[in-house]
Amino acid sequence: MKLTGGEALVKQLELEGVSQIFGIPGVQLDWAVDALRRSDAIKFRTTRNEQSTSYMADGFSRVTGKPGVCMVVPGPGVLNALAGLATAYACGSKVLCVAGQIDSRGVDKGFGLLHEIKHSHAVFDSVTKWHGMAHSPAEVPALIRRAHVEMHAGRPAPVAVEIPQDVLAASAEVELIAPGPDADGRTKADDAAIRAAADLLQSAEFPMIYAGGGVLAARASKALVRLAERLGAPVIMSEQGRGAISDRHPLGFTTLEGRMLAPQADVMLVVGSRFVSNSAPEAAWSAPGQKYIYINVDPDGVSWPRPQGLHVRADAGLAMDALADEIDSRQARRRMFDAGKAQALRVWKQTQLDAIEPQAAYVRAIRAALPDDGVFVNELTQVGYFARVAYPVYEPHTMITPGHQGTLGYGFPTGLGIAAGAPDKPVIALTGDGGFGWCLQELSTARKYNLPLVTVVFADGHFGNVRALLNEQFGASYQTELGNPDFVALARAFGVDAHRVSDPVALGGLLKELVAARAPALVEVPVGVMPSPWTVLRLKGKQMADAPRFR
């Protein structure tokens, strides 16, 4: 059929099952936007900031498991969307960035055309696993098809396509491409590697599993639980892996308990994790004499500085299912994880958490306001840091983090994308007054599309964690003060329901009402200086000595 490049783009996206695009229209995208106007299958949701297009696409993908799509103009549009793409890359999210491009005759020429930057492909290199450019309308369907294949192959990560404005406007004979049944592209485990891993685990006295965000990205939680129960092995969830196994499960533990458990393991099975410290190039945890098995589809995820071990290069779900089958077929002796000691460890953990107030009370209030399948978007703020280990998570994909990217300001727009992708799920996004400032203009987007997100802004008038760290290291802080608006008045000016409360009890009651209302809402919580959450995130000394031992 004869189509413009813009029509070819939209029709191929429809075939791929895309239902929503988050973007901002602009001159290089006019022919794509006009084609979207005539689409009955795709909703085009416009934001007020290109950062939010990629954040919303990320949130949409994480909660639905489907690719999230953002669309921006070249140059400043692409550059502004990079923070969201970087976060999606860190967290293994399937995000497709459709970027306009200048006239194809001027690409990389440095003519000074509107929105031109040289070597935009190099920009995408840093935050995507694959990118390509269309040079004619006829190439557009194959480019979009290839982008989806790449998204599903190997480690999930963002991809990008660039389409020059003259290609979007031109007409040509175009053949659309129906997605094939082999689109998921998951990497199967090598049988010999599985047998070797099973042998090592079955010879272990106290095997343990460390589950990272890759378990969630692979939608492999059921396989993880099955394997853990076959082994009778405790599971430590990384901060990005929270929800991979329920906190109610007798084998599920956070990194807080994990700091006590990990040194006692003789064999550690690391699944879908970078297994590297966030602050330095060193292994997350290691102990003398431990042996390691790594299940990771990315070969870069098992090299230095991690301890050497057996690598099973495969999709996390496929590998864990194969491993569970191998262990079960041998009728291995089921190890009994001491339930009494496990409960003692949980009591010890709760004692550490209860000492950090008022953060503990605020986290309890948020948890009580959400059902088990409600989604909590955690930000980088004093309550949020504490919530990494203190917020109980009962189902996969119900606690969303920025991963190792640590992207300040991502929480509110990511929450909007989650609300757009799963409008029937209650969603609460936590943020601080510093982080909220990045994308607070998206209050307009929340109201425009009536996205049922409840946003809690903890306001202390500072970049609070920066202030705390500067004071800790230098005895003084500098330029951390914020000039805040009245957040309640601001939200109401955008037509968003807004409230202010000053204690955890009031917050808990209000959140239950707002979650039930199923409409966009904001709650400002004025707070003062809080005790450092890092006392529980980085345990040492007597705190660790008091914890129960298993071996």
C-alpha positions in Angstrom: 0.0 0.0 0.0 1.1 3.6 -0.5 1.8 5.3 2.8 3.7 8.2 4.2 6.5 7.5 6.6 4.4 8.7 9.4 1.5 6.4 8.4 3.9 3.5 8.1 5.2 4.2 11.6 1.8 4.2 13.2 0.4 1.2 11.3 3.5 -0.9 12.2 3.2 0.2 15.8 -0.4 -0.9 15.8 0.6 -4.3 14.5 3.1 -4.6 17.3 0.3 -4.1 19.8 1.3 -0.6 21.0 -1.7 1.0 22.7 -0.2 4.2 24.1 2.6 6.6 23.2 3.9 9.3 25.6 5.4 12.2 23.7 5.5 15.9 22.8 4.7 17.0 19.3 7.1 19.1 17.3 7.9 20.1 13.7 10.0 17.1 12.9 7.2 14.8 14.1 4.2 16.5 12.3 3.5 13.7 9.9 3.7 11.1 12.6 1.4 13.1 14.9 -1.1 13.5 12.1 -1.1 9.7 11.5 -1.7 9.2 15.2 -4.7 11.6 15.0 -6.3 9.1 12.7 -5.4 6.0 14.7 -8.2 4.2 16.6 -5.8 1.8 18.3 -3.1 4.1 19.9 -3.6 6.8 22.5 -1.1 9.7 22.2 -0.6 11.2 25.6 1.3 14.5 25.6 3.4 15.6 28.6 5.0 19.0 29.5 8.6 17.8 29.6 10.4 15.2 27.4 11.9 13.7 30.6 8.4 12.6 31.5 7.8 10.9 28.1 10.5 8.4 28.8 9.7 8.1 32.5 6.1 7.4 31.7 7.1 4.8 29.1 9.3 3.1 31.7 6.5 3.0 34.3 4.0 1.7 31.7 6.4 -1.1 30.7 7.3 -2.2 34.3 3.7 -2.6 35.4 2.3 -4.1 32.2 5.3 -6.1 30.9 4.7 -4.6 27.5 7.0 -2.2 25.7 6.5 1.5 26.6 6.8 3.9 23.8 7.9 7.6 23.9 8.2 10.0 21.0 10.3 13.2 21.0 11.8 15.7 18.6 15.6 15.5 17.9 18.2 17.6 19.6 16.9 19.1 22.8 13.9 16.6 22.8 16.2 13.6 22.7 18.7 15.1 25.2 15.9 15.9 27.6 14.5 12.3 27.4 17.9 10.7 28.3 17.3 10.6 32.1 14.3 8.4 31.7 16.0 6.2 29.1 19.0 5.9 31.5 16.7 4.8 34.3 15.0 2.3 32.0 18.4 0.9 31.0 19.4 0.5 34.6 16.2 -1.3 35.4 15.9 -3.6 32.4 12.7 -1.9 31.0 11.5 -2.4 27.5 11.2 1.1 26.2 11.1 2.2 22.6 12.1 5.8 21.9 10.9 7.1 18.6 12.9 10.2 17.8 12.3 12.6 15.0 15.3 13.8 13.0 16.2 16.7 10.8 16.0 16.5 7.0 18.0 13.4 6.0 20.2 15.5 3.8 21.6 17.4 6.8 22.1 14.5 9.3 25.6 14.8 10.8 26.6 17.7 8.5 26.6 20.5 11.0 24.5 22.9 8.9 22.8 24.4 12.0 19.3 23.2 11.2 16.5 23.4 13.8 17.1 20.9 16.6 20.2 19.6 15.0 22.9 17.8 17.0 25.8 15.9 15.4 26.1 12.2 15.9 22.9 11.6 17.7 23.5 7.9 17.3 26.4 8.3 19.8 24.0 9.9 22.2 21.7 6.8 22.0 24.7 4.5 22.4 24.9 5.4 26.1 21.3 4.6 27.1 20.0 2.0 24.6 21.0 -1.6 23.6 20.2 -0.9 19.9 19.2 1.9 17.7 18.6 2.5 14.0 17.5 5.1 11.4 15.1 4.9 8.6 16.1 6.4 5.2 12.9 5.9 3.4 9.2 5.2 4.2 9.6 1.6 3.0 12.3 1.0 5.7 10.1 2.1 8.5 8.1 -1.2 9.2 11.3 -3.3 9.2 13.0 -0.8 11.6 10.1 -0.9 14.0 9.9 -4.7 13.8 13.7 -5.0 14.4 13.4 -2.6 17.4 10.8 -5.0 19.0 12.9 -8.1 18.3 15.9 -6.4 20.0 13.8 -5.3 23.0 12.8 -8.9 23.6 16.2 -10.5 22.9 18.7 -11.1 25.8 18.7 -8.5 28.6 15.6 -6.2 28.4 16.7 -2.6 27.7 15.5 0.4 25.8 15.9 0.8 22.0 15.6 3.8 19.8 14.7 4.6 16.2 15.3 7.9 14.4 13.1 8.9 11.5 14.0 12.2 9.6 11.2 14.6 9.0 11.4 14.3 5.2 11.1 10.5 5.5 8.0 10.8 7.7 6.4 13.2 5.1 7.4 11.2 1.9 5.0 8.7 0.4 6.0 5.3 -1.0 4.9 1.7 -1.5 5.2 0.2 1.9 4.8 -3.4 3.1 3.9 -3.9 6.8 5.4 -6.8 8.7 3.3 -9.0 11.0 5.1 -9.9 14.2 6.2 -13.6 14.3 5.6 -16.2 17.0 9.3 -16.2 17.9 9.2 -12.6 19.0 10.1 -13.2 22.7 13.7 -14.1 21.9 14.5 -15.6 25.4 17.9 -17.3 25.7 17.7 -20.9 26.8 20.1 -22.4 29.3 22.9 -24.8 28.2 22.1 -28.3 29.6 25.7 -28.9 30.7 25.8 -25.6 32.7 22.5 -26.5 34.3 23.8 -29.9 35.4 27.0 -28.3 36.8 25.0 -25.8 38.7 22.6 -28.5 40.1 25.6 -30.5 41.2 27.1 -27.6 43.1 23.8 -26.6 44.8 23.0 -30.2 45.8 26.5 -30.5 47.4 26.0 -27.3 49.4 25.4 -27.4 53.1 23.6 -24.0 53.2 22.8 -22.7 49.7 21.4 -19.2 49.2 19.8 -17.3 46.4 20.5 -13.6 45.7 17.7 -12.2 43.4 18.2 -9.0 41.5 16.0 -6.8 39.3 16.7 -9.1 36.4 14.3 -11.6 38.0 11.5 -9.1 37.8 12.5 -7.8 34.3 12.3 -11.5 33.1 8.9 -11.9 34.8 10.4 -14.9 36.6 9.1 -14.7 40.1 7.2 -18.0 39.9 10.3 -19.7 38.7 12.3 -18.2 41.6 9.8 -19.3 44.3 9.7 -22.8 42.8 13.5 -23.2 42.8 13.8 -21.7 46.3 11.3 -24.2 47.7 12.9 -27.1 45.9 16.2 -26.2 47.5 14.9 -25.0 50.8 17.2 -22.0 50.3 16.6 -18.5 51.6 16.3 -15.7 49.0 17.9 -12.3 49.5 16.2 -9.7 47.3 18.3 -6.8 46.2 16.8 -3.4 46.5 15.8 -3.5 42.8 14.6 -7.1 43.2 12.0 -6.4 45.9 8.8 -8.3 45.2 10.6 -11.1 43.4 9.4 -13.3 46.3 6.8 -12.1 48.8 8.0 -10.7 52.1 5.4 -13.0 53.6 7.1 -16.1 52.2 9.2 -17.9 54.8 12.2 -17.9 52.4 12.0 -14.2 51.4 14.4 -11.6 52.9 15.6 -8.1 52.2 19.2 -6.9 52.1 18.9 -5.9 55.8 18.5 -9.6 56.9 20.7 -10.5 53.9 23.7 -8.8 55.5 23.5 -11.4 58.2 22.6 -14.3 56.1 25.0 -14.0 53.1 28.3 -14.7 54.9 26.8 -18.0 56.2 26.2 -19.4 52.8 28.6 -21.9 51.3 27.1 -21.6 47.8 25.5 -18.4 46.5 23.2 -18.5 43.4 23.1 -15.0 42.0 20.1 -14.5 39.6 19.6 -11.4 37.5 21.8 -9.1 39.5 24.8 -6.9 38.8 26.0 -8.1 42.2 28.2 -5.0 42.5 28.2 -2.3 45.2 26.5 0.9 44.2 29.4 3.1 45.5 32.5 1.3 44.3 33.7 -1.4 41.8 33.6 -4.2 44.2 31.3 -7.2 44.8 28.1 -6.6 46.7 28.9 -9.3 49.2 31.4 -12.1 49.4 32.8 -14.3 52.1 35.9 -16.6 52.4 35.3 -20.0 50.9 32.0 -19.2 49.2 31.3 -20.6 45.8 29.2 -18.7 43.2 26.8 -19.5 40.4 25.6 -16.6 38.2 22.4 -16.8 36.2 22.6 -13.8 33.9 21.8 -13.3 30.2 24.4 -10.5 30.1 28.0 -11.8 30.1 29.2 -8.4 31.4 27.2 -9.2 34.6 29.5 -11.9 35.8 33.0 -10.5 35.2 35.3 -8.6 37.6 34.9 -7.3 40.3 32.6 -10.2 41.1 34.1 -13.4 42.5 34.7 -16.1 39.9 32.0 -18.7 39.6 29.9 -20.8 37.2 28.1 -18.8 34.6 24.7 -19.9 33.3 24.0 -17.5 30.5 20.3 -17.6 30.0 16.9 -16.0 30.6 16.4 -16.0 34.4 13.0 -17.8 34.3 14.1 -20.5 31.8 17.3 -21.2 33.7 15.6 -21.4 37.1 12.9 -23.7 35.8 15.5 -25.9 34.2 17.5 -25.9 37.4 14.5 -26.8 39.5 13.6 -29.7 37.1 17.2 -31.0 37.4 17.2 -30.9 41.2 13.7 -32.4 41.5 14.5 -35.3 39.1 17.4 -36.4 41.4 15.0 -36.4 44.4 17.5 -34.2 46.3 17.2 -34.0 50.0 14.9 -31.0 50.8 16.8 -28.7 53.1 14.7 -27.3 56.0 15.5 -23.7 56.6 15.2 -23.3 60.4 11.8 -21.6 60.8 12.5 -20.5 64.4 15.8 -18.9 63.5 14.2 -17.2 60.5 11.5 -15.7 62.7 14.2 -14.5 65.2 15.9 -12.8 62.3 12.7 -11.1 61.2 12.2 -9.9 64.8 15.8 -8.6 64.9 15.2 -6.8 61.6 12.0 -5.1 62.9 13.8 -4.0 66.0 16.4 -2.2 63.7 13.6 -0.6 61.7 11.4 0.5 64.6 14.3 2.6 65.9 14.2 4.9 62.9 11.3 7.3 63.4 9.3 9.1 62.0 10.3 7.2 58.8 9.0 3.9 60.1 5.6 5.3 60.9 5.3 7.0 57.5 6.2 3.7 55.7 3.6 1.8 57.7 1.0 4.4 56.8 1.7 4.1 53.1 1.7 0.3 53.2 -1.6 0.2 55.1 -3.2 2.4 52.4 -2.4 0.0 49.5 -3.7 -3.4 48.8 -1.2 -6.2 48.1 -1.3 -5.5 44.4 -1.2 -1.7 44.8 2.0 -0.1 43.3 4.4 1.9 45.4 6.9 4.1 43.5 9.9 4.8 45.7 12.0 8.0 45.3 15.3 9.3 46.7 14.2 11.0 49.9 14.7 10.3 53.6 11.5 8.2 53.8 12.3 6.6 50.5 15.8 5.5 51.4 14.4 3.9 54.5 11.6 2.3 52.5 14.1 0.3 50.4 14.2 -2.3 53.2 11.3 -1.3 55.4 8.4 -1.3 53.0 6.8 -4.8 52.8 6.3 -6.0 49.2 3.9 -8.9 48.6 3.7 -9.1 44.8 6.0 -8.7 41.8 6.2 -5.2 40.2 4.5 -3.5 43.1 7.6 -1.6 44.3 9.2 0.5 41.6 12.7 2.0 42.0 15.2 3.8 39.8 17.7 1.0 40.2 21.4 1.9 40.3 20.8 5.0 38.2 19.3 6.7 41.4 17.5 9.2 39.2 16.2 12.1 41.4 12.8 13.3 40.2 11.8 10.1 38.4 9.1 9.0 40.8 6.1 11.3 40.0 6.2 10.9 36.2 7.0 7.2 36.4 3.9 6.9 38.6 1.9 8.6 35.9 3.0 6.0 33.4 2.0 3.2 35.8 -1.4 4.8 36.3 -1.8 5.1 32.5 -0.8 1.5 31.9 -2.8 -0.1 34.8 -5.6 2.3 35.6 -7.3 -0.3 37.8 -4.3 -0.6 40.2 -4.0 1.8 43.1 -0.7 3.7 42.8 1.2 5.9 45.3 4.3 7.8 44.3 6.6 9.0 47.1 8.9 12.0 46.5 10.7 14.8 48.3 10.3 18.5 47.6 13.7 18.4 45.8 12.9 15.6 43.5 9.3 16.7 42.9 10.7 20.0 41.4 12.0 18.1 38.3 8.6 17.3 36.8 6.0 19.0 39.0 4.5 20.6 35.8 3.1 17.1 35.0 0.3 17.9 37.4 -1.2 19.2 34.2 -0.8 15.8 32.6 -2.3 14.0 35.6 -5.4 16.2 35.4 -5.6 16.2 31.6 -5.8 12.4 31.4 -7.4 11.9 34.9 -4.6 9.5 35.9 -5.4 8.0 39.3 -2.0 8.6 41.0 -1.6 9.7 44.6 1.6 11.6 45.1 3.1 12.2 48.5 5.6 15.0 48.8 7.8 15.0 51.9 8.9 18.7 52.2 11.8 19.7 54.4 12.9 22.7 52.3 16.2 21.2 51.3 17.9 18.6 49.2 17.7 16.7 52.4 20.0 13.8 51.8 22.7 16.1 50.2 22.5 18.3 53.3 22.8 15.3 55.6 25.8 13.8 53.8 27.6 17.2 53.6 27.1 17.8 57.3 28.3 14.3 58.1 31.5 14.6 56.0 32.3 18.3 56.5 30.4 19.5 59.5 28.5 22.0 57.3 26.2 22.0 54.2 26.1 24.5 51.3 23.4 25.6 48.9 21.0 22.8 49.7 18.1 25.1 50.6 15.0 25.1 48.4 12.6 27.9 47.5 9.4 25.9 47.4 6.0 26.9 46.3 2.9 26.1 48.3 2.5 22.6 46.8 -1.1 22.3 47.8 -2.0 25.6 46.2 0.0 24.7 43.1 -1.7 21.3 42.7 -5.1 22.9 43.1 -4.2 25.5 40.5 -3.7 22.6 38.1 -7.1 21.2 39.1 -5.6 18.4 41.2 -7.1 17.5 44.6 -4.5 18.4 47.2 -4.0 18.2 51.0 -1.5 18.9 53.7 -0.9 16.7 56.7 1.8 16.7 59.3 1.9 13.3 61.0 1.8 9.6 60.0 -1.6 8.8 61.4 -3.3 11.6 59.5 -1.4 10.6 56.3 -2.5 7.0 56.6 -6.2 7.9 57.0 -6.1 10.4 54.1 -4.2 8.0 51.8 -6.9 5.4 52.2 -9.6 7.9 51.1 -7.6 9.2 48.2 -6.7 5.7 46.9 -10.4 4.8 47.0 -11.3 8.0 45.1 -9.4 6.8 41.9 -8.4 10.4 40.9 -5.2 12.3 40.7 -4.2 13.7 44.1 -1.3 15.3 46.0 -0.4 15.2 49.7 2.2 17.5 51.1 3.8 16.4 54.3 6.0 19.0 56.0 8.9 17.4 57.9 12.0 18.4 59.7 15.4 16.8 60.0 15.1 13.0 60.3 17.5 10.4 61.7 19.8 8.9 59.1 18.3 5.9 57.4 21.8 4.7 56.5 22.1 3.3 60.0 20.0 0.4 58.9 21.0 0.4 55.2 24.7 0.0 56.2 24.7 -2.0 59.4 27.8 -2.4 61.5 29.1 -3.1 65.0 26.7 -4.2 67.7 23.7 -4.2 65.4 25.2 -7.1 63.4 26.5 -8.8 66.5 23.0 -9.1 67.9 21.6 -10.9 64.9 20.8 -14.6 65.1 23.1 -17.1 63.3 22.2 -20.1 61.2 25.6 -21.9 60.9 
